[in-house]
Amino acid sequence: MTDQPTRTVTKSEDEWRQELTPEEFAVLRRAGTERPYTGEYWDTHTTGVYQCRACGAELFRSDTKFDSHCGWPSFYAPLAEDRVRYIHDRTLGMERIEVRCATCDSHLGHVFEGEGYDTPTDQRYCMNSVSMRLVPDGDDDGSAPARG
């Protein structure tokens, strides 16, 4: 795990559209949601770090991932609080807390509290697989995020 300098990635919507696949753009830049049980990481148990698919910022470690049986990757805490930011989301007729990458402001998913999971924080960071890239331990060469 490496310390990352605080930085901000700012790109135009056209630049994001050119760099991201249509599905990545829909979720990361338009706050969409992938269907449950379809994402690459919902049932993955590989040890490593989850990076933002858009900018490569390190967001979550696999040791905070847990099986919530909700169909999306679930974590009980981010790598560090300064890696994510929170927005009150009142869409779909409910009140939720949206989680975004603090570096590039991409949509990652939502965080829920008080659901009764046996985790140290009693929180469930319900993330979209398409929003992240898993770098297994020993595989990070410090390069830009890979596509796919």
N, C-alpha and C positions, 0 to 999 in steps of 0.2 A: 504494500500500500504506500503510495507516495503522497506527500503534501502537494496540494495544487495551489498556485497563487490565485488570489481573487482577481477574476477578470470577467468582463462582460462581452458576450458575442452578440453583435447587432448586425442583422442582415435584412435586406428587403424581402418582401414576400416572393418576388420573382427569383431571388437567389436561393431561398429555401426550397421553392418549387423545383428548381433545377437540381439541387443536391439530394433531395429526399424522394423516395418512391411515392406514388400517389397515396398508398395506405399510411406511410410514415407522415406525410404532409397532413392528411386528414386528422390524425390523432395528435401529433406533436404541435402543429400550428393552428388547428381548428378545434381542438379539444374534443375530438371524437373518441370513441371507445371501440376496441376490438371485441368481437363476440367471445363469450366465456368458453373456456376449454379449447380454444383454437390457437392461442398464442404460443410462441416458441418456448417460453420459460415457466408456464403455469405449474408444471410438474417436474421441473429440473432440480436436481440435488447436487450439481457440480459446485465445487468450492472455487470461489473467485470473487471478483468485484463486478458490479453492474454499473455501466457507464451510460450517460445520456447518449442516445443514438444520434442526436443532432450535433452535439458539440464535443462529446467525449469526456465530459466532467464525471468524476467518480461520485456515485450517488448512494449505493447500498452495498453491503457485504453479504455474501451468502450465509454467513453465520447468524444473520438476523432474519433470514427467510424462514417461513414456516408454512405448513400445510393447513390452509384455512378452508379448503374444499369449496372455494367460491368460483373457481375457474380462471382466476388471474393470479399472477405472482403476488405474494403477500409478504410483507416485511414488518417487523415491529419497531424499527427505528431506521432513520437514514444514517449514512456514514458519519455525518456531522450536521448539526442544524443549519449551518450556513450553506449547505449544498442544495437546499430546497427552500422554496417560499410558498406561502399559503394564501389562498384567495377564498372568500366566502362565495359559494356557488349556490344560487337559488333557482337553477334551471330544473326542468322536469317536475316542478311542483313540490320540491323538497329542499331542505337545507343540508348542504354538504360542504366539506372543506376540500377544495381542489389543491393538488400538489403540483408545483411547477419547478423546473430546473432553475436554480438561482443564477446560473451562468448565461443561459440563452433564452430563458423564459418559455421553454417548451412545456406543453402539458404532459404530465406523467400519469396521473390518475387521481385518486382521492384517498384521504385518510379518515378512518372511522375509529371512534373510541367507545369503550364500555360495552363491547359485544360479548365479553366473558371468555375470550381466549386466554389460555394459560401462558402468557408472555410477560416479560419484565415490565412492559409499558402499558399493557391493556389497550394497545393501538394496533390497527391493521392498515398499513399502507398498501392499498389495493392498486397495483400498477399495471399498465399495459405493457405486454412483452415488446410490442413494436416500438415503444418509447425508449427501450434500453438495449444494450449490447452486453452480454456476459463475457468477461475476459477471465478465463480460468487461471488460477494461481500458476505462476511461472510462465505465462504466455504474453504478458504485457511488455511490449518493447517501446512504449512511449509514443507510438505513432498515432496518427489521426484515426478516428473511428472507422472501422471497416463497414462496408455496405453489406447488408444481408446477414 
